[in-house]
Amino acid sequence: MTLTEQHGLFFEGELPPMRSLRTAWLLALFLGIAGADRFYLRQPVSGTLKLLTLGGLGIWWIIDLFRITNEYAADGASMPLAGTNVLRRGLRVASAVLVAALAGVLICVSAAPLAGTVTAIKALLDPVPPPPTKEWVTVAESSSTKAPASLVTLTGRVHIEYKFTGPAVAYLQPVKGPAIAVLSLGKAGGAGAIGVTVEPGTYTLIVSATGTAWTLTAQEFRIPG
């Protein structure tokens, strides 16, 4: 007579074998989206639902990782899972680490497009002005009706356009030092353009002409301002 029979305990059939805690957890980790852990634990109905919902869109998958490590976790036949408490604690820590890592990855992946969207919105609301570009800037003008003009050059390379109806002489007088001749025309005068290279600085544009209705314009290719 067996021990159970001696105490008056009788079973109609043998108890089903205990399911492994480690195997159930590994199935929940790698195939939990398909409900493999639930099928292994003799829970076909919830396993099918988990399969059809892809692990409850991931939520059910995470819950089962921790549920299996519970001290009172059991399979569909109400049999406890075979495994030590040390193993349960270790798997519980591993579940927490995996979920934290997954959350970090999701945050990083979602933060990149969000940051790009915020940057685009800020650019629309507060557009950055385009960088300044070089252009031809008039640095001095003189004519038959204007007095000698002040010329300030930043690059030292000046483009001069002129039109005279008679003899003319034009020169640049620096603040210190001798004057620099830039143009000399005979009796017939003329119209045209010349390039002059001088030291960057401030000059006085002085023109001497006997004709009428003459003009002289000095320009420089640089950033305005």
C-alpha positions, 0 to 999 in steps of 0.5 A: 500500500502506498503512502497516499493510500495509507492516509486515505488519499486516492487519485483517479489518475496520475498528476501531469508533469510540472512545467519548467520555469526556465523553459516557460520564461524563454518561450515567453521571451522569444516566442511570447508574441505568438503565445508559445509560453501559454501553449506550453503552460497548458493554456491554449485559449489564452495562447490563441488570443495572445497569438491573434493579438500579437502578444496584446500588442506587446503589453501581454508579452511584457506582463507574462515575462513577470507573471511567470516568475511569480512564486505562485505561478502555475500552468493550466492544470494548476501545477506550479512551475519547476524552478528555484526561488533563486532562478525566479529572482534572477529571471525577474531581474532579467525581465526588468532589464530587458523591458528597461532596455526596450523602453530606452530604444523606443524612446530614442527611436521616437525622439529622433523624428520628434526632434526633427519635427520640432526643428522644422516647426521652429524653422517655420515660425522663426526662420533663420535669415540667409547668410549675407552675400557679396554684391556691388556696393557704391562707395562714392559718387561724384558729378558736375553737381556734386562736391568731392566725395568720401570713399571708404574701401574695405577690400582695396579693389575699386571699380570706377565707371565714368562719363566725361564730355571734356578733359578730366583728371580724378584721383584719390586723396588718402588721409595721410600721404600723397594723392593717387591718380586713377583717371586722366582723359584728354580734350575729347573726354569719354565714357568707360570703366576702370579698376583701381587697387589701393590700400583699404581705408578712407579716401577723398575722391577728387575730380577736376573736369572742364566739361559739363554733365559728367559723372563718376561712380566708384563701386566695390564687390563686398558684403553690404554694410 
